[in-house]
Amino acid sequence: MRITIAKKDEVTEGEKMMFAVGEKRLALFNVGGEFYCIGDICSHDDGPVAEGECEGYEIECPRHGAKFDLRDGSVLSFPAIRGIPSYPVEIVGDEITIEVE
């Protein structure tokens, strides 16, 4: 199912936006004018990974320092050993949409 989550001007370059879709906690990031959406839950301890710091395409979980790639949710460093969900983003006019199950 494809849903609209924001307008492009609501998440400026270098910014993020956290939101929920049903039971899922998600986060949208604008990196260099490109948008990426991940699950806002660290695979190490279920913490809110999106509250961490971003550098380029990396997000660091604020609890224990696990790092993930915003582009696909893959794990980049311990203590996490599994990636986190990522959701395909599509721009339709000025709206940001994602594909969720």
C-alpha positions in Angstrom: 0.0 0.0 0.0 1.4 3.4 -1.0 0.7 6.3 1.4 1.5 10.0 1.5 3.6 10.9 4.6 4.6 14.6 4.0 5.1 17.3 1.5 8.6 17.9 0.1 8.9 21.3 1.8 8.1 19.9 5.2 11.5 18.0 5.5 14.3 20.3 4.4 17.8 19.1 3.4 19.6 17.7 6.4 16.4 17.3 8.4 14.3 14.3 9.6 10.7 13.7 10.6 9.4 10.9 12.8 5.9 9.6 12.5 3.8 6.4 12.9 1.8 4.4 10.4 -0.4 2.1 12.4 1.9 0.3 14.9 5.0 1.1 12.9 7.4 3.9 14.0 9.1 5.4 11.0 11.5 8.2 10.2 12.0 10.2 7.0 15.3 11.8 6.2 16.3 14.3 3.5 20.0 13.8 2.6 21.2 16.0 -0.2 17.7 16.5 -1.6 17.0 12.7 -1.7 14.5 11.2 0.7 14.9 7.9 2.7 12.5 6.2 5.1 13.5 3.7 7.7 11.9 1.9 10.7 12.5 4.0 13.8 13.5 1.0 15.9 17.1 -0.2 16.5 17.5 -3.9 15.8 19.9 -4.2 18.8 17.5 -3.1 21.6 14.3 -1.6 20.0 15.3 1.9 20.8 14.4 5.0 18.7 17.3 5.0 16.2 16.0 8.2 14.5 16.8 10.2 17.6 20.5 9.6 16.9 22.9 11.7 14.8 23.2 11.5 11.0 26.4 11.8 9.0 25.9 11.4 5.3 23.9 8.3 4.8 24.6 6.9 8.3 22.4 7.1 11.4 23.8 6.2 14.8 21.5 4.9 17.5 21.7 7.1 20.5 21.6 4.2 23.0 24.5 2.0 22.2 26.1 3.5 19.0 24.9 0.9 16.4 25.0 2.5 12.9 22.7 1.9 10.0 22.6 3.0 6.3 19.6 5.3 5.6 19.4 4.1 2.0 18.5 0.5 2.7 18.5 0.0 6.5 21.6 -2.3 6.5 23.6 -2.5 9.6 27.1 -0.8 9.5 28.4 -1.4 13.0 27.9 -3.3 16.2 26.3 -3.9 18.6 23.5 -4.4 16.1 23.9 -7.5 13.9 20.7 -7.1 11.8 19.5 -4.3 9.6 16.3 -2.3 10.1 13.3 -1.9 7.8 13.5 0.5 5.0 10.6 1.7 2.9 10.7 2.7 -0.8 10.1 6.5 -1.2 8.5 8.0 -4.3 7.9 11.7 -5.0 4.5 12.4 -6.6 4.2 16.1 -7.4 5.1 17.8 -4.1 4.1 14.8 -1.9 6.4 12.2 -0.4 4.9 8.7 -0.5 6.2 5.4 0.9 5.3 1.8 0.3 4.2 0.0 3.5 2.6 -3.4 4.1 
